[in-house]
Amino acid sequence: MNARPRITARSWLMIATLAFVWGGTFLVTEVALTGMSPYWIAASRIGLAALVMGAVWAARGFGLFEARPAPPQVLSLIVIGAVSSAIPFTLLAWGQQYVTSGFAGVSMASTALIILPLAHFFVPGERLTWRRVLGFVVGFAGVVVLIGTQAFDSSGSERETAGRLACVSAAGCYAISSILMRRLPGIDAIGLAAILLIIGAMISLPLAFAIEGWPVTPTPKILGVLIFLGLVPTAAAAFLRVLVVRTAGPVFMSLVNYQVPVWSVVLGALILSEPLPPELIYALLLILAGLAVSQYGPLKRLFASARMNGQTEDALKAPQSASRT
């Protein structure tokens, strides 16, 4: 896909929705961990999401590529399926055993910084500029401020270095999958979301069996949590992510990584009565400033378009008012 990324009001709404959904996923996952192991949580949510999106895809006739794909494009599809869910989920599940939660959060935010140079070289229309670099660095600083001193604290584990590498590698997986997804030729968004989840399930389910054996039978509460994880932050969010990457581009999509920690903290305060950190307002200001600086051009065009639409509506109403008088 070589068309220039198109960032619209719909694009902003989609990444805001994704940030809210993924920000709340941490709370739901904590509940799931009380009754199921991490590898089976990942495998269950991917597997259920694959079934749901596969059913929707089947109802639409299994359409995928607009034209017959070349072998390298089919290979890219397989790689994207692996590095967009199964591999990073597994790396995070393993790595978070040995690192602080703060470091894991910063690692996920670093996805945006990893995408910047990759997109510059491999995605048309995603040129690296000083404004983008400045905006992304400011946004990343906001995430670090929000997480606080625990962002780079040591867990004291002997495998901490390996755990940190696993978390950063997971962030790299998300970056690479976004770049490859954007470079695919014309493709149906629902079909793409479905096939990526199916590939992810084909990897994560055998892996969970190999590492943890048969899963325990979940209680009704845990089963409900797993169903939610599969339907909302995995299936629905996978479809939204495909739409954003394919239309607005991977760099724009990566902005969600700065918003997720904010929603995670806010929802923790609202639902679990966790204290709001005093740094929240400063972190939010930095993140919003980073978004504004890095997306200055698209925001300027968006507001200009809104003004033009408003002027057009006023111009159309004026003759009607005159004729009535």
Phi and psi restraints in degrees (value plus and minus 20) as a CYANA .aco file:
   2 ASN   PHI    -127.7   -87.7
   2 ASN   PSI     -20.2    19.8
   3 ALA   PHI     -85.6   -45.6
   3 ALA   PSI     128.5   168.5
   4 ARG   PHI     -85.5   -45.5
   4 ARG   PSI     119.5   159.5
   5 PRO   PHI     -77.3   -37.3
   5 PRO   PSI     118.4   158.4
   6 ARG   PHI    -134.0   -94.0
   6 ARG   PSI      91.4   131.4
   7 ILE   PHI    -123.4   -83.4
   7 ILE   PSI      95.3   135.3
   8 THR   PHI    -140.8  -100.8
   8 THR   PSI     159.3   199.3
   9 ALA   PHI     -80.8   -40.8
   9 ALA   PSI     -54.1   -14.1
  10 ARG   PHI     -83.7   -43.7
  10 ARG   PSI     -57.1   -17.1
  11 SER   PHI     -81.7   -41.7
  11 SER   PSI     -65.3   -25.3
  12 TRP   PHI     -83.3   -43.3
  12 TRP   PSI     -60.5   -20.5
  13 LEU   PHI     -83.2   -43.2
  13 LEU   PSI     -59.1   -19.1
  14 MET   PHI     -88.2   -48.2
  14 MET   PSI     -62.3   -22.3
  15 ILE   PHI     -93.7   -53.7
  15 ILE   PSI     -48.6    -8.6
  16 ALA   PHI     -86.2   -46.2
  16 ALA   PSI     -59.9   -19.9
  17 THR   PHI     -84.8   -44.8
  17 THR   PSI     -64.1   -24.1
  18 LEU   PHI     -81.7   -41.7
  18 LEU   PSI     -62.0   -22.0
  19 ALA   PHI     -82.0   -42.0
  19 ALA   PSI     -62.9   -22.9
  20 PHE   PHI     -84.0   -44.0
  20 PHE   PSI     -66.0   -26.0
  21 VAL   PHI     -84.9   -44.9
  21 VAL   PSI     -69.1   -29.1
  22 TRP   PHI     -89.9   -49.9
  22 TRP   PSI     -49.7    -9.7
  23 GLY   PHI     -84.6   -44.6
  23 GLY   PSI     -55.4   -15.4
  24 GLY   PHI    -101.3   -61.3
  24 GLY   PSI     -33.3     6.7
  25 THR   PHI     -84.1   -44.1
  25 THR   PSI     -52.0   -12.0
  26 PHE   PHI     -81.0   -41.0
  26 PHE   PSI     -60.8   -20.8
  27 LEU   PHI     -84.7   -44.7
  27 LEU   PSI     -63.9   -23.9
  28 VAL   PHI     -87.7   -47.7
  28 VAL   PSI     -58.1   -18.1
  29 THR   PHI     -84.5   -44.5
  29 THR   PSI     -56.3   -16.3
  30 GLU   PHI     -79.5   -39.5
  30 GLU   PSI     -58.7   -18.7
  31 VAL   PHI     -86.9   -46.9
  31 VAL   PSI     -63.5   -23.5
  32 ALA   PHI     -81.6   -41.6
  32 ALA   PSI     -55.5   -15.5
  33 LEU   PHI     -87.5   -47.5
  33 LEU   PSI     -35.9     4.1
  34 THR   PHI     -94.5   -54.5
  34 THR   PSI     -34.0     6.0
  35 GLY   PHI    -154.8  -114.8
  35 GLY   PSI     -16.8    23.2
  36 MET   PHI    -174.3  -134.3
  36 MET   PSI     131.0   171.0
  37 SER   PHI     -95.2   -55.2
  37 SER   PSI     136.4   176.4
  38 PRO   PHI     -82.1   -42.1
  38 PRO   PSI     -59.8   -19.8
  39 TYR   PHI     -86.0   -46.0
  39 TYR   PSI     -56.2   -16.2
  40 TRP   PHI     -96.3   -56.3
  40 TRP   PSI     -46.6    -6.6
  41 ILE   PHI     -84.6   -44.6
  41 ILE   PSI     -67.5   -27.5
  42 ALA   PHI     -81.9   -41.9
  42 ALA   PSI     -66.7   -26.7
  43 ALA   PHI     -85.0   -45.0
  43 ALA   PSI     -58.9   -18.9
  44 SER   PHI     -86.5   -46.5
  44 SER   PSI     -65.0   -25.0
  45 ARG   PHI     -89.2   -49.2
  45 ARG   PSI     -57.0   -17.0
  46 ILE   PHI     -89.7   -49.7
  46 ILE   PSI     -62.0   -22.0
  47 GLY   PHI     -82.6   -42.6
  47 GLY   PSI     -65.9   -25.9
  48 LEU   PHI     -85.3   -45.3
  48 LEU   PSI     -62.7   -22.7
  49 ALA   PHI     -81.2   -41.2
  49 ALA   PSI     -58.4   -18.4
  50 ALA   PHI     -83.9   -43.9
  50 ALA   PSI     -60.4   -20.4
  51 LEU   PHI     -83.6   -43.6
  51 LEU   PSI     -64.8   -24.8
  52 VAL   PHI     -85.9   -45.9
  52 VAL   PSI     -71.9   -31.9
  53 MET   PHI     -87.6   -47.6
  53 MET   PSI     -52.4   -12.4
  54 GLY   PHI     -84.0   -44.0
  54 GLY   PSI     -59.1   -19.1
  55 ALA   PHI     -85.7   -45.7
  55 ALA   PSI     -62.5   -22.5
  56 VAL   PHI     -83.2   -43.2
  56 VAL   PSI     -62.5   -22.5
  57 TRP   PHI     -83.1   -43.1
  57 TRP   PSI     -61.9   -21.9
  58 ALA   PHI     -82.6   -42.6
  58 ALA   PSI     -59.9   -19.9
  59 ALA   PHI     -84.5   -44.5
  59 ALA   PSI     -43.5    -3.5
  60 ARG   PHI    -113.7   -73.7
  60 ARG   PSI     -14.9    25.1
  61 GLY   PHI      71.1   111.1
  61 GLY   PSI      -4.3    35.7
  62 PHE   PHI      39.5    79.5
  62 PHE   PSI      12.0    52.0
  63 GLY   PHI     -91.2   -51.2
  63 GLY   PSI     123.8   163.8
  64 LEU   PHI    -159.6  -119.6
  64 LEU   PSI    -110.7   -70.7
  65 PHE   PHI     -97.9   -57.9
  65 PHE   PSI     124.0   164.0
  66 GLU   PHI     -92.6   -52.6
  66 GLU   PSI     -49.1    -9.1
  67 ALA   PHI    -153.5  -113.5
  67 ALA   PSI     144.7   184.7
  68 ARG   PHI     -79.7   -39.7
  68 ARG   PSI     100.3   140.3
  69 PRO   PHI     -97.0   -57.0
  69 PRO   PSI     131.0   171.0
  70 ALA   PHI    -100.9   -60.9
  70 ALA   PSI     136.4   176.4
  71 PRO   PHI     -72.1   -32.1
  71 PRO   PSI     -61.2   -21.2
  72 PRO   PHI     -81.2   -41.2
  72 PRO   PSI     -52.0   -12.0
  73 GLN   PHI     -92.2   -52.2
  73 GLN   PSI     -54.6   -14.6
  74 VAL   PHI     -86.3   -46.3
  74 VAL   PSI     -61.1   -21.1
  75 LEU   PHI     -82.4   -42.4
  75 LEU   PSI     -61.0   -21.0
  76 SER   PHI     -79.9   -39.9
  76 SER   PSI     -59.5   -19.5
  77 LEU   PHI     -80.8   -40.8
  77 LEU   PSI     -62.9   -22.9
  78 ILE   PHI     -85.1   -45.1
  78 ILE   PSI     -63.6   -23.6
  79 VAL   PHI     -83.9   -43.9
  79 VAL   PSI     -62.8   -22.8
  80 ILE   PHI     -81.4   -41.4
  80 ILE   PSI     -62.0   -22.0
  81 GLY   PHI     -79.1   -39.1
  81 GLY   PSI     -56.5   -16.5
  82 ALA   PHI     -95.8   -55.8
  82 ALA   PSI     -64.3   -24.3
  83 VAL   PHI    -110.3   -70.3
  83 VAL   PSI     -23.2    16.8
  84 SER   PHI    -112.5   -72.5
  84 SER   PSI     -37.5     2.5
  85 SER   PHI    -166.6  -126.6
  85 SER   PSI     -82.3   -42.3
  86 ALA   PHI     -79.2   -39.2
  86 ALA   PSI     -72.2   -32.2
  87 ILE   PHI     -88.3   -48.3
  87 ILE   PSI     -70.3   -30.3
  88 PRO   PHI     -84.8   -44.8
  88 PRO   PSI     -56.3   -16.3
  89 PHE   PHI     -79.7   -39.7
  89 PHE   PSI     -62.4   -22.4
  90 THR   PHI     -88.3   -48.3
  90 THR   PSI     -63.1   -23.1
  91 LEU   PHI     -81.1   -41.1
  91 LEU   PSI     -62.2   -22.2
  92 LEU   PHI     -87.5   -47.5
  92 LEU   PSI     -62.2   -22.2
  93 ALA   PHI     -79.9   -39.9
  93 ALA   PSI     -59.7   -19.7
  94 TRP   PHI     -96.4   -56.4
  94 TRP   PSI     -66.0   -26.0
  95 GLY   PHI     -86.4   -46.4
  95 GLY   PSI     -54.9   -14.9
  96 GLN   PHI     -90.6   -50.6
  96 GLN   PSI     -27.5    12.5
  97 GLN   PHI     -92.7   -52.7
  97 GLN   PSI     -40.7    -0.7
  98 TYR   PHI    -142.5  -102.5
  98 TYR   PSI     -22.1    17.9
  99 VAL   PHI    -143.0  -103.0
  99 VAL   PSI     145.5   185.5
 100 THR   PHI     -94.4   -54.4
 100 THR   PSI     135.1   175.1
 101 SER   PHI     -83.2   -43.2
 101 SER   PSI     -50.7   -10.7
 102 GLY   PHI     -82.2   -42.2
 102 GLY   PSI     -63.4   -23.4
 103 PHE   PHI     -86.1   -46.1
 103 PHE   PSI     -58.5   -18.5
 104 ALA   PHI     -81.4   -41.4
 104 ALA   PSI     -60.1   -20.1
 105 GLY   PHI     -84.7   -44.7
 105 GLY   PSI     -63.1   -23.1
 106 VAL   PHI     -84.8   -44.8
 106 VAL   PSI     -57.1   -17.1
 107 SER   PHI     -80.0   -40.0
 107 SER   PSI     -64.1   -24.1
 108 MET   PHI     -85.3   -45.3
 108 MET   PSI     -56.8   -16.8
 109 ALA   PHI     -86.4   -46.4
 109 ALA   PSI     -47.5    -7.5
 110 SER   PHI     -89.3   -49.3
 110 SER   PSI     -31.3     8.7
 111 THR   PHI     -74.3   -34.3
 111 THR   PSI     -60.9   -20.9
 112 ALA   PHI     -81.9   -41.9
 112 ALA   PSI     -60.6   -20.6
 113 LEU   PHI     -90.8   -50.8
 113 LEU   PSI     -51.8   -11.8
 114 ILE   PHI     -91.0   -51.0
 114 ILE   PSI     -56.5   -16.5
 115 ILE   PHI     -87.1   -47.1
 115 ILE   PSI     -55.9   -15.9
 116 LEU   PHI     -70.5   -30.5
 116 LEU   PSI     -79.4   -39.4
 117 PRO   PHI     -87.7   -47.7
 117 PRO   PSI     -54.1   -14.1
 118 LEU   PHI     -82.9   -42.9
 118 LEU   PSI     -65.1   -25.1
 119 ALA   PHI     -85.0   -45.0
 119 ALA   PSI     -55.7   -15.7
 120 HIS   PHI     -77.7   -37.7
 120 HIS   PSI     -61.2   -21.2
 121 PHE   PHI    -110.7   -70.7
 121 PHE   PSI     -45.8    -5.8
 122 PHE   PHI    -137.9   -97.9
 122 PHE   PSI     -26.8    13.2
 123 VAL   PHI    -145.1  -105.1
 123 VAL   PSI      98.1   138.1
 124 PRO   PHI     -80.2   -40.2
 124 PRO   PSI     118.2   158.2
 125 GLY   PHI      65.1   105.1
 125 GLY   PSI     -19.4    20.6
 126 GLU   PHI    -132.8   -92.8
 126 GLU   PSI      34.4    74.4
 127 ARG   PHI     -87.2   -47.2
 127 ARG   PSI     120.9   160.9
 128 LEU   PHI    -100.8   -60.8
 128 LEU   PSI      99.4   139.4
 129 THR   PHI    -143.1  -103.1
 129 THR   PSI     141.9   181.9
 130 TRP   PHI     -83.1   -43.1
 130 TRP   PSI     -54.3   -14.3
 131 ARG   PHI     -86.0   -46.0
 131 ARG   PSI     -62.1   -22.1
 132 ARG   PHI     -84.4   -44.4
 132 ARG   PSI     -65.0   -25.0
 133 VAL   PHI     -80.8   -40.8
 133 VAL   PSI     -67.0   -27.0
 134 LEU   PHI     -80.8   -40.8
 134 LEU   PSI     -66.4   -26.4
 135 GLY   PHI     -81.9   -41.9
 135 GLY   PSI     -61.9   -21.9
 136 PHE   PHI     -90.8   -50.8
 136 PHE   PSI     -55.9   -15.9
 137 VAL   PHI     -87.4   -47.4
 137 VAL   PSI     -61.4   -21.4
 138 VAL   PHI     -83.5   -43.5
 138 VAL   PSI     -63.0   -23.0
 139 GLY   PHI     -82.5   -42.5
 139 GLY   PSI     -60.7   -20.7
 140 PHE   PHI     -84.4   -44.4
 140 PHE   PSI     -59.5   -19.5
 141 ALA   PHI     -81.5   -41.5
 141 ALA   PSI     -55.6   -15.6
 142 GLY   PHI     -83.6   -43.6
 142 GLY   PSI     -59.2   -19.2
 143 VAL   PHI     -84.9   -44.9
 143 VAL   PSI     -62.8   -22.8
 144 VAL   PHI     -82.4   -42.4
 144 VAL   PSI     -61.8   -21.8
 145 VAL   PHI     -82.5   -42.5
 145 VAL   PSI     -60.8   -20.8
 146 LEU   PHI     -84.5   -44.5
 146 LEU   PSI     -64.5   -24.5
 147 ILE   PHI     -92.3   -52.3
 147 ILE   PSI     -52.1   -12.1
 148 GLY   PHI      66.9   106.9
 148 GLY   PSI    -180.8  -140.8
 149 THR   PHI     -84.2   -44.2
 149 THR   PSI     -44.2    -4.2
 150 GLN   PHI     -91.2   -51.2
 150 GLN   PSI     -26.7    13.3
 151 ALA   PHI     -76.8   -36.8
 151 ALA   PSI     -58.3   -18.3
 152 PHE   PHI    -144.8  -104.8
 152 PHE   PSI      -0.6    39.4
 153 ASP   PHI     -86.5   -46.5
 153 ASP   PSI     134.1   174.1
 154 SER   PHI    -109.2   -69.2
 154 SER   PSI     120.1   160.1
 155 SER   PHI    -103.7   -63.7
 155 SER   PSI     -35.9     4.1
 156 GLY   PHI      63.1   103.1
 156 GLY   PSI     -19.3    20.7
 157 SER   PHI     -97.1   -57.1
 157 SER   PSI     125.6   165.6
 158 GLU   PHI     -85.0   -45.0
 158 GLU   PSI     -46.3    -6.3
 159 ARG   PHI    -121.0   -81.0
 159 ARG   PSI       2.1    42.1
 160 GLU   PHI     -81.7   -41.7
 160 GLU   PSI     -63.2   -23.2
 161 THR   PHI     -80.0   -40.0
 161 THR   PSI     -65.1   -25.1
 162 ALA   PHI     -84.4   -44.4
 162 ALA   PSI     -58.2   -18.2
 163 GLY   PHI     -84.0   -44.0
 163 GLY   PSI     -60.6   -20.6
 164 ARG   PHI     -86.7   -46.7
 164 ARG   PSI     -60.2   -20.2
 165 LEU   PHI     -82.2   -42.2
 165 LEU   PSI     -57.3   -17.3
 166 ALA   PHI     -84.1   -44.1
 166 ALA   PSI     -62.9   -22.9
 167 CYS   PHI     -86.0   -46.0
 167 CYS   PSI     -64.5   -24.5
 168 VAL   PHI     -86.4   -46.4
 168 VAL   PSI     -56.7   -16.7
 169 SER   PHI     -84.2   -44.2
 169 SER   PSI     -56.4   -16.4
 170 ALA   PHI     -82.0   -42.0
 170 ALA   PSI     -62.9   -22.9
 171 ALA   PHI     -81.4   -41.4
 171 ALA   PSI     -60.3   -20.3
 172 GLY   PHI     -82.7   -42.7
 172 GLY   PSI     -56.7   -16.7
 173 CYS   PHI     -81.5   -41.5
 173 CYS   PSI     -65.5   -25.5
 174 TYR   PHI     -82.1   -42.1
 174 TYR   PSI     -59.5   -19.5
 175 ALA   PHI     -85.1   -45.1
 175 ALA   PSI     -68.1   -28.1
 176 ILE   PHI     -83.1   -43.1
 176 ILE   PSI     -61.2   -21.2
 177 SER   PHI     -83.8   -43.8
 177 SER   PSI     -57.1   -17.1
 178 SER   PHI     -86.1   -46.1
 178 SER   PSI     -61.2   -21.2
 179 ILE   PHI     -83.9   -43.9
 179 ILE   PSI     -69.0   -29.0
 180 LEU   PHI     -84.3   -44.3
 180 LEU   PSI     -57.0   -17.0
 181 MET   PHI     -83.1   -43.1
 181 MET   PSI     -61.8   -21.8
 182 ARG   PHI     -85.5   -45.5
 182 ARG   PSI     -51.7   -11.7
 183 ARG   PHI    -102.6   -62.6
 183 ARG   PSI     -26.0    14.0
 184 LEU   PHI     -85.5   -45.5
 184 LEU   PSI     131.7   171.7
 185 PRO   PHI     -92.0   -52.0
 185 PRO   PSI    -191.4  -151.4
 186 GLY   PHI     -73.5   -33.5
 186 GLY   PSI     106.3   146.3
 187 ILE   PHI    -172.7  -132.7
 187 ILE   PSI     125.5   165.5
 188 ASP   PHI     -91.2   -51.2
 188 ASP   PSI     109.3   149.3
 189 ALA   PHI     -84.6   -44.6
 189 ALA   PSI     -62.2   -22.2
 190 ILE   PHI     -87.6   -47.6
 190 ILE   PSI     -62.2   -22.2
 191 GLY   PHI     -81.8   -41.8
 191 GLY   PSI     -60.0   -20.0
 192 LEU   PHI     -85.5   -45.5
 192 LEU   PSI     -66.3   -26.3
 193 ALA   PHI     -80.2   -40.2
 193 ALA   PSI     -60.8   -20.8
 194 ALA   PHI     -87.0   -47.0
 194 ALA   PSI     -67.7   -27.7
 195 ILE   PHI     -88.1   -48.1
 195 ILE   PSI     -53.5   -13.5
 196 LEU   PHI     -86.6   -46.6
 196 LEU   PSI     -60.0   -20.0
 197 LEU   PHI     -89.3   -49.3
 197 LEU   PSI     -56.7   -16.7
 198 ILE   PHI     -83.8   -43.8
 198 ILE   PSI     -63.7   -23.7
 199 ILE   PHI     -83.1   -43.1
 199 ILE   PSI     -62.6   -22.6
 200 GLY   PHI     -80.8   -40.8
 200 GLY   PSI     -60.8   -20.8
 201 ALA   PHI     -86.9   -46.9
 201 ALA   PSI     -56.9   -16.9
 202 MET   PHI     -85.4   -45.4
 202 MET   PSI     -40.5    -0.5
 203 ILE   PHI    -114.6   -74.6
 203 ILE   PSI     -67.1   -27.1
 204 SER   PHI     -92.3   -52.3
 204 SER   PSI     -55.7   -15.7
 205 LEU   PHI     -86.5   -46.5
 205 LEU   PSI     -71.3   -31.3
 206 PRO   PHI     -81.2   -41.2
 206 PRO   PSI     -53.5   -13.5
 207 LEU   PHI     -86.1   -46.1
 207 LEU   PSI     -61.6   -21.6
 208 ALA   PHI     -83.6   -43.6
 208 ALA   PSI     -60.7   -20.7
 209 PHE   PHI     -81.1   -41.1
 209 PHE   PSI     -64.5   -24.5
 210 ALA   PHI     -86.8   -46.8
 210 ALA   PSI     -57.1   -17.1
 211 ILE   PHI    -108.0   -68.0
 211 ILE   PSI     -61.2   -21.2
 212 GLU   PHI    -138.4   -98.4
 212 GLU   PSI     -21.0    19.0
 213 GLY   PHI      51.8    91.8
 213 GLY   PSI    -180.5  -140.5
 214 TRP   PHI     -86.2   -46.2
 214 TRP   PSI     121.0   161.0
 215 PRO   PHI     -94.7   -54.7
 215 PRO   PSI     136.1   176.1
 216 VAL   PHI     -93.5   -53.5
 216 VAL   PSI     135.8   175.8
 217 THR   PHI     -93.5   -53.5
 217 THR   PSI      99.3   139.3
 218 PRO   PHI     -92.9   -52.9
 218 PRO   PSI     127.8   167.8
 219 THR   PHI     -91.2   -51.2
 219 THR   PSI     144.0   184.0
 220 PRO   PHI     -74.3   -34.3
 220 PRO   PSI     -58.2   -18.2
 221 LYS   PHI     -84.4   -44.4
 221 LYS   PSI     -68.0   -28.0
 222 ILE   PHI     -86.2   -46.2
 222 ILE   PSI     -57.6   -17.6
 223 LEU   PHI     -81.5   -41.5
 223 LEU   PSI     -61.9   -21.9
 224 GLY   PHI     -82.3   -42.3
 224 GLY   PSI     -59.8   -19.8
 225 VAL   PHI     -84.7   -44.7
 225 VAL   PSI     -63.2   -23.2
 226 LEU   PHI     -83.8   -43.8
 226 LEU   PSI     -59.1   -19.1
 227 ILE   PHI     -83.7   -43.7
 227 ILE   PSI     -62.8   -22.8
 228 PHE   PHI     -80.7   -40.7
 228 PHE   PSI     -66.3   -26.3
 229 LEU   PHI     -80.3   -40.3
 229 LEU   PSI     -58.0   -18.0
 230 GLY   PHI     -92.0   -52.0
 230 GLY   PSI     -58.5   -18.5
 231 LEU   PHI    -101.2   -61.2
 231 LEU   PSI     -65.5   -25.5
 232 VAL   PHI    -112.4   -72.4
 232 VAL   PSI     -88.2   -48.2
 233 PRO   PHI     -96.3   -56.3
 233 PRO   PSI     -24.1    15.9
 234 THR   PHI    -132.6   -92.6
 234 THR   PSI     -83.0   -43.0
 235 ALA   PHI     -88.0   -48.0
 235 ALA   PSI     -78.6   -38.6
 236 ALA   PHI     -83.3   -43.3
 236 ALA   PSI     -61.6   -21.6
 237 ALA   PHI     -88.1   -48.1
 237 ALA   PSI     -53.8   -13.8
 238 ALA   PHI     -83.0   -43.0
 238 ALA   PSI     -60.3   -20.3
 239 PHE   PHI     -85.1   -45.1
 239 PHE   PSI     -65.3   -25.3
 240 LEU   PHI     -82.0   -42.0
 240 LEU   PSI     -60.5   -20.5
 241 ARG   PHI     -82.0   -42.0
 241 ARG   PSI     -62.5   -22.5
 242 VAL   PHI     -79.7   -39.7
 242 VAL   PSI     -64.9   -24.9
 243 LEU   PHI     -81.3   -41.3
 243 LEU   PSI     -64.0   -24.0
 244 VAL   PHI     -86.0   -46.0
 244 VAL   PSI     -67.9   -27.9
 245 VAL   PHI     -83.2   -43.2
 245 VAL   PSI     -61.8   -21.8
 246 ARG   PHI     -93.3   -53.3
 246 ARG   PSI     -45.7    -5.7
 247 THR   PHI    -123.8   -83.8
 247 THR   PSI     -69.6   -29.6
 248 ALA   PHI    -115.4   -75.4
 248 ALA   PSI     -35.6     4.4
 249 GLY   PHI      79.4   119.4
 249 GLY   PSI     139.1   179.1
 250 PRO   PHI     -87.9   -47.9
 250 PRO   PSI     -52.6   -12.6
 251 VAL   PHI     -84.6   -44.6
 251 VAL   PSI     -65.6   -25.6
 252 PHE   PHI     -83.6   -43.6
 252 PHE   PSI     -62.0   -22.0
 253 MET   PHI     -79.6   -39.6
 253 MET   PSI     -55.6   -15.6
 254 SER   PHI     -86.6   -46.6
 254 SER   PSI     -35.5     4.5
 255 LEU   PHI     -83.6   -43.6
 255 LEU   PSI     -41.0    -1.0
 256 VAL   PHI     -84.0   -44.0
 256 VAL   PSI     -46.4    -6.4
 257 ASN   PHI     -86.2   -46.2
 257 ASN   PSI     -42.9    -2.9
 258 TYR   PHI    -104.7   -64.7
 258 TYR   PSI     -43.3    -3.3
 259 GLN   PHI    -107.2   -67.2
 259 GLN   PSI     -49.4    -9.4
 260 VAL   PHI     -76.6   -36.6
 260 VAL   PSI     -68.0   -28.0
 261 PRO   PHI     -80.1   -40.1
 261 PRO   PSI     -53.8   -13.8
 262 VAL   PHI     -83.9   -43.9
 262 VAL   PSI     -68.4   -28.4
 263 TRP   PHI     -84.8   -44.8
 263 TRP   PSI     -55.1   -15.1
 264 SER   PHI     -80.4   -40.4
 264 SER   PSI     -63.6   -23.6
 265 VAL   PHI     -89.2   -49.2
 265 VAL   PSI     -65.7   -25.7
 266 VAL   PHI     -84.4   -44.4
 266 VAL   PSI     -65.1   -25.1
 267 LEU   PHI     -87.3   -47.3
 267 LEU   PSI     -53.5   -13.5
 268 GLY   PHI     -82.5   -42.5
 268 GLY   PSI     -56.5   -16.5
 269 ALA   PHI     -92.4   -52.4
 269 ALA   PSI     -60.9   -20.9
 270 LEU   PHI     -93.6   -53.6
 270 LEU   PSI     -58.7   -18.7
 271 ILE   PHI    -115.4   -75.4
 271 ILE   PSI     -62.6   -22.6
 272 LEU   PHI    -122.1   -82.1
 272 LEU   PSI     -16.9    23.1
 273 SER   PHI      39.3    79.3
 273 SER   PSI      10.7    50.7
 274 GLU   PHI     -94.0   -54.0
 274 GLU   PSI     125.7   165.7
 275 PRO   PHI     -88.0   -48.0
 275 PRO   PSI     119.6   159.6
 276 LEU   PHI     -97.3   -57.3
 276 LEU   PSI     109.6   149.6
 277 PRO   PHI     -87.3   -47.3
 277 PRO   PSI     121.7   161.7
 278 PRO   PHI     -82.5   -42.5
 278 PRO   PSI     -40.1    -0.1
 279 GLU   PHI     -99.4   -59.4
 279 GLU   PSI     -25.4    14.6
 280 LEU   PHI     -76.4   -36.4
 280 LEU   PSI     -66.5   -26.5
 281 ILE   PHI     -84.6   -44.6
 281 ILE   PSI     -59.1   -19.1
 282 TYR   PHI     -89.3   -49.3
 282 TYR   PSI     -60.3   -20.3
 283 ALA   PHI     -83.5   -43.5
 283 ALA   PSI     -62.9   -22.9
 284 LEU   PHI     -83.4   -43.4
 284 LEU   PSI     -60.7   -20.7
 285 LEU   PHI     -83.1   -43.1
 285 LEU   PSI     -62.1   -22.1
 286 LEU   PHI     -84.3   -44.3
 286 LEU   PSI     -63.9   -23.9
 287 ILE   PHI     -84.6   -44.6
 287 ILE   PSI     -64.5   -24.5
 288 LEU   PHI     -84.8   -44.8
 288 LEU   PSI     -58.3   -18.3
 289 ALA   PHI     -84.0   -44.0
 289 ALA   PSI     -61.7   -21.7
 290 GLY   PHI     -82.3   -42.3
 290 GLY   PSI     -62.5   -22.5
 291 LEU   PHI     -82.6   -42.6
 291 LEU   PSI     -63.4   -23.4
 292 ALA   PHI     -85.5   -45.5
 292 ALA   PSI     -63.0   -23.0
 293 VAL   PHI     -88.1   -48.1
 293 VAL   PSI     -67.5   -27.5
 294 SER   PHI     -89.3   -49.3
 294 SER   PSI     -48.6    -8.6
 295 GLN   PHI    -132.7   -92.7
 295 GLN   PSI      11.9    51.9
 296 TYR   PHI     -78.3   -38.3
 296 TYR   PSI     -66.8   -26.8
 297 GLY   PHI     -81.4   -41.4
 297 GLY   PSI     -75.3   -35.3
 298 PRO   PHI     -79.1   -39.1
 298 PRO   PSI     -59.2   -19.2
 299 LEU   PHI     -85.4   -45.4
 299 LEU   PSI     -60.2   -20.2
 300 LYS   PHI     -82.4   -42.4
 300 LYS   PSI     -64.1   -24.1
 301 ARG   PHI     -86.2   -46.2
 301 ARG   PSI     -57.1   -17.1
 302 LEU   PHI     -84.0   -44.0
 302 LEU   PSI     -66.7   -26.7
 303 PHE   PHI     -89.4   -49.4
 303 PHE   PSI     -54.5   -14.5
 304 ALA   PHI     -85.4   -45.4
 304 ALA   PSI     -60.2   -20.2
 305 SER   PHI     -84.6   -44.6
 305 SER   PSI     -60.4   -20.4
 306 ALA   PHI     -83.4   -43.4
 306 ALA   PSI     -60.5   -20.5
 307 ARG   PHI     -84.8   -44.8
 307 ARG   PSI     -62.3   -22.3
 308 MET   PHI     -84.1   -44.1
 308 MET   PSI     -60.4   -20.4
 309 ASN   PHI     -83.4   -43.4
 309 ASN   PSI     -60.2   -20.2
 310 GLY   PHI     -84.5   -44.5
 310 GLY   PSI     -61.2   -21.2
 311 GLN   PHI     -86.0   -46.0
 311 GLN   PSI     -57.1   -17.1
 312 THR   PHI     -84.8   -44.8
 312 THR   PSI     -62.8   -22.8
 313 GLU   PHI     -83.1   -43.1
 313 GLU   PSI     -60.8   -20.8
 314 ASP   PHI     -83.7   -43.7
 314 ASP   PSI     -59.2   -19.2
 315 ALA   PHI     -87.2   -47.2
 315 ALA   PSI     -55.3   -15.3
 316 LEU   PHI     -92.5   -52.5
 316 LEU   PSI     -52.3   -12.3
 317 LYS   PHI     -95.2   -55.2
 317 LYS   PSI     -50.4   -10.4
 318 ALA   PHI     -79.1   -39.1
 318 ALA   PSI     -70.3   -30.3
 319 PRO   PHI     -80.1   -40.1
 319 PRO   PSI     -56.3   -16.3
 320 GLN   PHI     -84.8   -44.8
 320 GLN   PSI     -60.6   -20.6
 321 SER   PHI     -85.1   -45.1
 321 SER   PSI     -60.5   -20.5
 322 ALA   PHI     -85.2   -45.2
 322 ALA   PSI     -59.8   -19.8
 323 SER   PHI     -87.5   -47.5
 323 SER   PSI     -51.2   -11.2
 324 ARG   PHI     -93.4   -53.4
 324 ARG   PSI     -45.6    -5.6
